[in-house]
Amino acid sequence: PDGSFSAHCSEMVASFATYQPGWYESAIATLGLNFTINYIGRNFEAELLRTVSAKEPILYHLWEPHPLSARIDSVLVSLREPTRDCVDRAHPNPRLGRNDCNLPYHMLTNVMSRRSVPEGSDLLRFFNAFQLRMSDYRNLMRLHKSGHGTLDARQAACAWLKANRPLWQPFVSNRPLECAVDGHRFNVTP
């Protein structure tokens, strides 16, 4: 593919070419696939929803978790797992890249300031150990308005927490914490 439209090949739609530019173009060329990529910018979501509601076939690029992936019944199309060699062969200029694999995964990470959380606290234990599966993220996204649910962000989070107590309950002990203020030590009970 040379990047120009052809009535004889398929098309993948994506929003912007800013994240990992050239990645998929290089993979398409390296693998000899018969489709092009159409970056449609801010119109991506509207065009994707229009195409899906019209029951037209569409191949699209979207990261996960994302409310649209929870809203649209899709099948994951995947290239092979990324290896160091494949990632090293990528190049922003598609004519120079020779990658033929998926983008490397970027997992969501829990981040907080350690200065604001007492050592041994439930919150610190939670942040150090808690992980959500992709299915948990998708279920949470489905509750939110943008994922075709009826709830705002706070309501969706509360509903998910109520429905998934076994996932987070082991991290909450509600045990007293010893604190020190101006050299005086005392216990704080939550």
Buried (B, 14 or more C-beta within 10 A) or exposed (E): BEEEEEEEEEEBBBBEBEEEBBBBBBBBBBEEBEBBBBBBEEEBBEBBBEBBEEEEEBEBBBEBBBBBBBBBEBEEEEBEEBEEEBBEBBBEEBEEBBBBBBBBEEEEEEEEEEEEBBEEBBEBBBBEEEEBEEEBBBBBBBBBEBBBBEBEEEBBBEBBEEEBEEBEEEBEEEEEBEEEEEEEEEEEEE
